[in-house]
Amino acid sequence: MRKLKVISPLVAGLLAAAIAAPVQAAGWEYKDIADALHSIMEADRTVYTKLIVNRLQNQEKVIKASEHWKDEKALVLPAQMFRYGAEHVAEKGAKFSYSLLSLWPVNKQNNAKTAAEKAGLEAVLKGDPYYTTETLGGKKYFTAVYPDKAVAKACISCHNDHKDSPRKDFKMGDVMGGVVVRLPMN
Amino acid sequence: MKRLAKYRPWLLWLGASGLLVAWLAYAVQTPGQQASFMPGKVTHAHHQIELQCMACHAEPFKGSAGIQESCLSCHAKELKAMDDSHPISKFTDPRNADTLEKLDARQCVSCHAEHKTEITRPMGVTLPDDFCVRCHSDIEKERPSHKGMAFATCATGGCHNFHDNRALYEDFLIRHGQGEKLAAEPRLPERHLRDFMVYMEYLDGAPITASDMDGRVELKPVPKVVQDWEHTAHAKAGVNCSSCHQVRNESGELAWIKQPDHSACTSCHKEEVDGFLGGMHGMRLKQGLTPMQPGMAEKPMKASAAHAKLTCMSCHGAHRFDTRKAAIEACLDCHDDSHTRAYKASPHFNLWHEEINGRGAKGSGVSCATCHLPRVEFITPEDETRVLVQHNQNDNLRPNEKMVRSVCLNCHGLQFSLDALADGKLVAGNFKGMPAKQIESIRMALEAEKRGEARKASGTEEEAE
């Protein structure tokens, strides 16, 4: 009993020290963090595209999705949904950033811009992620690019029919672009 | 004594420094004295509060981030509402690091620097005219129709704005580009505030009369006041004396006050008051300064109104709250520029004249307020929509295409509206006559649409032209 009395403050002290010390994700590498973040992005993106847009627009024909959703009282496009999420994350001051890019973007701002993006978007056409590091504005980043595939008819019909789309022969399952996730290093 | 004399220069220096520090400390904190620290005049937008240094320099140790916070504390809401085409979040992404080197659009002051009169251009822009080119020099690749256009023409009336393109985006131009001129039944939207207050269960909305008045003992209203109130929407919606004249004091008790200020109006008209405080009429009150007086204005005002003090009551008049007077006469009492002076000879006034004389349909007249204090659809804090009067008369003023959606399109077609707003002479003459030339943006958008359709039909990837 007495022993316990001595030990318990010690244990409590150690516990407190453990709580106060910054918790490290031991064994987690940049790639694992990027993969984890992307798995959430991909899941949400697929669910929105299939359960909301494709179901309500294509299957049940209840409401359309439109780039000008506010004016046309329509659903937000899946690509916009993704971008608004990324902007929200940026506004919250998160350490990482992400974007949806393509070699054939409807909005030219979403074209590959950096060398890593260009190499990444080409590489993911085979279906596997691409990892690299790059220096932007004097800072070093771990950059991961993940293939973004046509998961619903809504994806391909919208891109194939859009007047500003540079490519009009997308098929279901095609890699239409890539999700770029950037983590600052150091 | 001799020893002291040795230190005399030092003592003098110490004394002088002490005095200087004392004066600086006093001057920095004394509104009237702060002018001596101002490095240059501020823009038209902020001149009313230019000596309220802390309005912008609230966080002196935060540097540019502190200034940015101050900008957003007043302007964030409107930027969000206008679907800002260049939001800050577009520039913070590391992939745009190279863009930031060309133009650091994360900071408002990169383009809108204050205290720089010599380089300040319309809309408070302090950058040279070619700022679009810094990032969009290759626009002709995407839009062949833009080949050869001069850099100064991007923001020509009716084409592009940096922030607000709600009436200028391509699909909007296409949708409205089918040659409409005047709406079949041009009308001003109805407000229905009473219905909204009843719907939200804030008021039961049952009308009351003089016999129901609750402030007779405390306020001793003269018969004229009773009569005025009885004829207002207030009495008709059951708004009693206490609704405005009884406020909570510092200890949280209800107390009667003789002259309520704008804060009393907020219980039912919060959005309207917010608008008033955000614009040229109320921005001094928002900063805790004395009310704006026409004599302080940079725009031409009538000398007779120089000392009037701008509060809710200056335009609405306590107890009567005559919105017709507030919509025209209240404006004409002070404003004295060519656009205002030309109003009573304009086709717009003619429509107003017809309406108030019973010859025109309800909502067919066009007052000053129709355009400058427009009735707009608004999402309330309760997440409901209601039509209310935007009391920030600067909200749709610059660039003037901002007025297209909230005002012009209620009656006119898009092409006519863009043409009219781009014609400075026509604006100054209060739209008496027809626009001098046609703005090209709709034609170009329709052509781009046709090219897109043709490409779609042929199934090729090639760009036309």
Interface residues (C-beta under 8 A of the other chain):
Chain A: E67 H68 K70 D71 A86 E87 A90 E91 S97 S99 K108 K113 T114 E117 L136 G137 K139 Y141 D161 K163 D164 P166 R167 K168 D169 V180 R182 P184
Chain B: D83 P87 I88 S89 K90 T92 D93 P94 R95 N96 A97 D98 L100 E101 E142 Y169 D171 F172 A448 E449 R451 G452 E453 R455 K456 G459 E461
